[in-house]
Amino acid sequence: MKKKGSALSTIIIIIGTVIGLCLIDYFCAFCTNSKNLYEGYSDSSPSGITDENGIFRDDPAELERLSKIVRETSAKLELNILIYLPDSTKKGFSDDDVRDFTANKYNAHFGEFTDGLLYYIDISGKSPACDDIAKSGRASLVYTEEVCQNIFYALDEYLPPSYGPVYPEHITNAVEHFCSLLETNYSESRASEPYYDATADVPTYTYYRNGKTYITKSKPPAKKLFICIVGELTGGLTALIIFLCTKGRYKFKSKTNPGIYLNNQDVHFIEKSDVLIRSYVTKHKIESSSGGGGGGSRGGGGGGHSHGGSISHSSHHR
Amino acid sequence: MESVEYKCPNCNADLKFNPITQKLECEYCLSSFTVDEIKKLCATTENSIPQEAVQVQEDFANHTHLYRCKSCGAEIIADDQLTATFCYYCHNPVILAGKMGGEFKPDKVIGFKLTRDLAINCFQGWVKKRWFVPKDFKSQQQLEKLTGLYVPFWLADCHVNVDVRAIGKKLRHWVSGSYSYTETKEFRVVRAGTMVTRGIPADGETKIEDLLMEAIEPYDYRELKDFSMSYLSGFYADKYDVDKAAVFPRIRVRSNQACSSLVRSTISGYSSLIPSNEQYNITNTDWSYTLLPVWFMSYKYKNKIYEFAVNGQTGKLAGTPPLSKGRLGLLCAAIGAVISAAIIVVGGGIF
């Protein structure tokens, strides 16, 4: 009867502990967040085109016209938009360099944790050309990877191939269509999907809730839940090991070796012999093993890249 | 016609002739002897019964009081100067049951060398390293329960005939050209002779754990003295309730272990050893009924009795410490919680 009661109380304690841990996990994962870093969108004035390449050097009016289109789109979508035309100094950039550059450029131009994007049209002469869209804030929720790839494919017909010459008309067409594609692909409903940028120096989690955008340094709830469970399992296992090891020390130990009751002077061998009775030699051929070795492992490809702020990327090779 | 009664040289029980084996066998300790062997062993004793030394038992009987615990049935001996008030096994009151019979007078005794204070120091030193014993286990009240007790022991000197035969193999490997060679040398190993294990003790008290008493061994038998009532003064004593025939199997196992261990130590240098015969026959056992000094304490925790014993001569301590699972559980839970919290905070599971 007593044993039954004890087992019942143990089960109740275990169930209580599990429920308690579940509640803690839920609280940690869904009810805790760090500060909202979101800066939002102010106005369209910083939006436009940066012609570092000087492709519109001879036609500043056209550049101004295109910049105006960009600003209008920016005002309409309430997103910062910058189209960047790199010069030949960016020709040696790797894809990762391009991503880092666009992210840093965006942050430098519009500020961290703002809503907007930077479209990097690679006319530096790099082959293959690597176009990139760096997105921040609400833009990274609205323009998902899939949407950006569709935009890239749609713009492919307007942009020159990486090995060919670049004319202002290419860029004009690309910018006009890019702005139009941004508008057509804009969807508020898509913003409900959260976005986690794990590649940044400080990973950020961007999500949209109750009509408000949040950018935090927290991890997504699922990840937090996973960390909580791993932490609890590790702690629980450590506690169990300590418990069992300590319990083991509270067992009866030491038994006297009966050998102490036998002295050498009380040992009298009548016969104590080790007689060789037979000896034989066996031999067998050593099998020569061929092959072996096997290829060593090759290190995996290049590492990832990192950038500051809450910038996400979509890249495309032409 | 006078009948001849043969007694087992090991345990003094009656020997019976087995027509199948043609040997005299002991039903109690399972020893067996040929008729020639037993005649030789008992040649010097009258009527074939090993003669016990005649002892003056009256003094012992007249100066001892026997107390009985109504709860657990333990019987405690105290001299007529000391009054036993509680049973040191179960801590219930004991009652005076009468005088001791002279047959329980011990042959030998080792007096207490360890004072009560030293025994307490030993116990405190031992318990200090154990953090998770219940708090009252270390209390003064508990220490007062430490009782000086003479425990009845049967000390046995076993004369053992050893006959060990085995095949030992020595291997040598070498490589020459594309062949690997193995040379095997087989040796016939023989170890035969006689050995005497001296003073293997076995407690004659059912209430005390045999393993507990084995754990506080050894005693220094150089300090064995003929029994005198004066040794009991100020201490308690138990009377045996397990006779030598009953303890002999334990003695035999330990004696065989000692002989086997020594024989094995003389066989070395072999890659493998295949025994073909390994016999340790105890041909004769000399007994001595002895009281050995033990500081004894029992502790009741969660309906379980925990016994502790300190060798009253050497100070060697043995026992199972009670574990307060609640306290240990709390500490483990706290450590687990700290580790979990550290992982969660560092890993980013929160904020």
Chai-1 contact restraints between the chains, C-beta under 6 A:
chainA,res_idxA,chainB,res_idxB,connection_type,confidence,min_distance_angstrom,max_distance_angstrom,comment,restraint_id
A,C28,B,G349,contact,1.0,0.0,6.0,A-B,restraint_1
A,C28,B,I350,contact,1.0,0.0,6.0,A-B,restraint_2
A,T32,B,I350,contact,1.0,0.0,6.0,A-B,restraint_3
A,T32,B,F351,contact,1.0,0.0,6.0,A-B,restraint_4
A,S34,B,F351,contact,1.0,0.0,6.0,A-B,restraint_5
A,K219,B,G348,contact,1.0,0.0,6.0,A-B,restraint_6
A,K224,B,G349,contact,1.0,0.0,6.0,A-B,restraint_7
A,I227,B,I344,contact,1.0,0.0,6.0,A-B,restraint_8
A,I227,B,G347,contact,1.0,0.0,6.0,A-B,restraint_9
A,I227,B,G349,contact,1.0,0.0,6.0,A-B,restraint_10
A,C228,B,I344,contact,1.0,0.0,6.0,A-B,restraint_11
A,C228,B,G349,contact,1.0,0.0,6.0,A-B,restraint_12
A,G231,B,S340,contact,1.0,0.0,6.0,A-B,restraint_13
A,G231,B,I343,contact,1.0,0.0,6.0,A-B,restraint_14
A,G231,B,I344,contact,1.0,0.0,6.0,A-B,restraint_15
A,E232,B,S340,contact,1.0,0.0,6.0,A-B,restraint_16
A,T234,B,I343,contact,1.0,0.0,6.0,A-B,restraint_17
A,G235,B,G336,contact,1.0,0.0,6.0,A-B,restraint_18
A,G235,B,I339,contact,1.0,0.0,6.0,A-B,restraint_19
A,G235,B,S340,contact,1.0,0.0,6.0,A-B,restraint_20
A,G236,B,G336,contact,1.0,0.0,6.0,A-B,restraint_21
A,T238,B,G336,contact,1.0,0.0,6.0,A-B,restraint_22
A,T238,B,I339,contact,1.0,0.0,6.0,A-B,restraint_23
A,A239,B,C332,contact,1.0,0.0,6.0,A-B,restraint_24
A,A239,B,A333,contact,1.0,0.0,6.0,A-B,restraint_25
A,A239,B,I335,contact,1.0,0.0,6.0,A-B,restraint_26
A,A239,B,G336,contact,1.0,0.0,6.0,A-B,restraint_27
A,I242,B,C332,contact,1.0,0.0,6.0,A-B,restraint_28
A,F243,B,C332,contact,1.0,0.0,6.0,A-B,restraint_29
A,T246,B,L328,contact,1.0,0.0,6.0,A-B,restraint_30
A,Y250,B,P321,contact,1.0,0.0,6.0,A-B,restraint_31
A,Y250,B,L323,contact,1.0,0.0,6.0,A-B,restraint_32
A,F252,B,T320,contact,1.0,0.0,6.0,A-B,restraint_33
A,S254,B,A215,contact,1.0,0.0,6.0,A-B,restraint_34
A,K255,B,E214,contact,1.0,0.0,6.0,A-B,restraint_35
A,K255,B,A215,contact,1.0,0.0,6.0,A-B,restraint_36
A,T256,B,E214,contact,1.0,0.0,6.0,A-B,restraint_37
A,T256,B,E217,contact,1.0,0.0,6.0,A-B,restraint_38
A,P258,B,R254,contact,1.0,0.0,6.0,A-B,restraint_39
A,P258,B,Q257,contact,1.0,0.0,6.0,A-B,restraint_40
A,P258,B,A258,contact,1.0,0.0,6.0,A-B,restraint_41
A,G259,B,A258,contact,1.0,0.0,6.0,A-B,restraint_42
A,G259,B,S261,contact,1.0,0.0,6.0,A-B,restraint_43
A,I260,B,P218,contact,1.0,0.0,6.0,A-B,restraint_44
A,Y261,B,T197,contact,1.0,0.0,6.0,A-B,restraint_45
A,Y261,B,R198,contact,1.0,0.0,6.0,A-B,restraint_46
A,Y261,B,G199,contact,1.0,0.0,6.0,A-B,restraint_47
A,Y261,B,I200,contact,1.0,0.0,6.0,A-B,restraint_48
A,Y261,B,A258,contact,1.0,0.0,6.0,A-B,restraint_49
A,L262,B,T197,contact,1.0,0.0,6.0,A-B,restraint_50
A,L262,B,A258,contact,1.0,0.0,6.0,A-B,restraint_51
A,L262,B,L262,contact,1.0,0.0,6.0,A-B,restraint_52
A,D266,B,M195,contact,1.0,0.0,6.0,A-B,restraint_53
A,D266,B,V196,contact,1.0,0.0,6.0,A-B,restraint_54
A,V267,B,M195,contact,1.0,0.0,6.0,A-B,restraint_55
A,H268,B,G193,contact,1.0,0.0,6.0,A-B,restraint_56
A,H268,B,T194,contact,1.0,0.0,6.0,A-B,restraint_57
A,F269,B,G193,contact,1.0,0.0,6.0,A-B,restraint_58
A,I270,B,A192,contact,1.0,0.0,6.0,A-B,restraint_59
A,I270,B,G193,contact,1.0,0.0,6.0,A-B,restraint_60
A,E271,B,V190,contact,1.0,0.0,6.0,A-B,restraint_61
A,E271,B,A192,contact,1.0,0.0,6.0,A-B,restraint_62
A,K272,B,R191,contact,1.0,0.0,6.0,A-B,restraint_63
A,S273,B,V190,contact,1.0,0.0,6.0,A-B,restraint_64
A,D274,B,F187,contact,1.0,0.0,6.0,A-B,restraint_65
A,D274,B,V189,contact,1.0,0.0,6.0,A-B,restraint_66
A,V275,B,R188,contact,1.0,0.0,6.0,A-B,restraint_67
A,L276,B,F187,contact,1.0,0.0,6.0,A-B,restraint_68
A,I277,B,E186,contact,1.0,0.0,6.0,A-B,restraint_69
A,I277,B,R188,contact,1.0,0.0,6.0,A-B,restraint_70
A,R278,B,E186,contact,1.0,0.0,6.0,A-B,restraint_71
A,S279,B,K185,contact,1.0,0.0,6.0,A-B,restraint_72
A,Y280,B,T184,contact,1.0,0.0,6.0,A-B,restraint_73
A,V281,B,Y181,contact,1.0,0.0,6.0,A-B,restraint_74
A,V281,B,E183,contact,1.0,0.0,6.0,A-B,restraint_75
A,T282,B,T182,contact,1.0,0.0,6.0,A-B,restraint_76
A,K283,B,Y179,contact,1.0,0.0,6.0,A-B,restraint_77
A,K283,B,Y181,contact,1.0,0.0,6.0,A-B,restraint_78
A,H284,B,S180,contact,1.0,0.0,6.0,A-B,restraint_79
A,K285,B,S178,contact,1.0,0.0,6.0,A-B,restraint_80
A,K285,B,Y179,contact,1.0,0.0,6.0,A-B,restraint_81
A,I286,B,S178,contact,1.0,0.0,6.0,A-B,restraint_82
A,I286,B,S180,contact,1.0,0.0,6.0,A-B,restraint_83
